[in-house]
Amino acid sequence: MPLVHGTEIFQAARKGHYCVGAFNTNNLEWTRAILGAAQEKNVPVLIQTSMGAAKYMGGYELCQKLIEATVKSMDITVPVIIHLDHGDYEAAKEAIAAGYNSVMFDGHDLPFAENVEKTKEIVKLAHAKGISVEAEVGSIGGEEDGVVGEGELASVEEAKELAATGIDFLAAGIGNIHGQYPANWTGLHFDRLKEIGEAVDLPLVLHGGSGIPQDQVEKAISMGISKLNINTECQLSFAKATREYIEAGKDQEGKGYDPRKLLAPGTKAIADTVKEIIGWMGTKEVKMVPEEI
Ligand code: 13P
């Protein structure tokens, strides 16, 4: 079973100046599309659930088992990391107990000292089980599944302090936003990313990956971004393909209303989007038989 924690994969990406995709899943179709795309491209992949998606799907245990069983049933051989995206303290503990390979503890809305203390506790619990941990400094603008960020720029000193808790990768607010970027968005703050990249030797995470121009993402990767989070782009692709199917009246032809037919174009669209992003992100192909856990 190619389920792995994320530490070595993202460290290798940081050292090699490339990036590994982290894609949010919402259900079975999303899970199959993401895993199938990674297998086709022969690259490692991180598949993540937000707290909201996990609640929607029926809880952390169900999500973990669904992804693990899908990996098995699709004969996936590339390394797969099952990760919690933007978990609060309780969610991180639940995901660890449910057997996730990796968790993000997002304490950005806590006083910084409390964020550090709670991150340390999560690192202790997670590392005892070989699970990797992501933490967040500064905050990501926009809203994702009820987690709202004002888009506060990460401080270099706080980045160093959070990195010293023993986390495996660090998400830093550098002007990135969840969801669609507004027309007046001024771009990523490369000066701050450079300072953080020089001060912190960990793989860095770029949230809000959907809609950032490719040249900015490539520049960010060259400065230490090793994990690119993508959610909205897959949602938009799914919605567009599903709308086209309905608008063409295909749900009214024969048994076109059957969910297996109705959801097929959207599922394919997610897979195409994932493959396209993996293609330009420069993720290195898997050369070895993946390590088992
Ligand atoms: P987007 O929805 O903007 O791609 O952001 C995804 C993300 O950062 C998940 O944490």
Residues whose N, C-alpha, C, O or C-beta is under 5 A from the ligand:
A	BS01	13P	D85 I177 H178 G179 H207 G208 G209 S210 N229 I230 N231 T232 E233
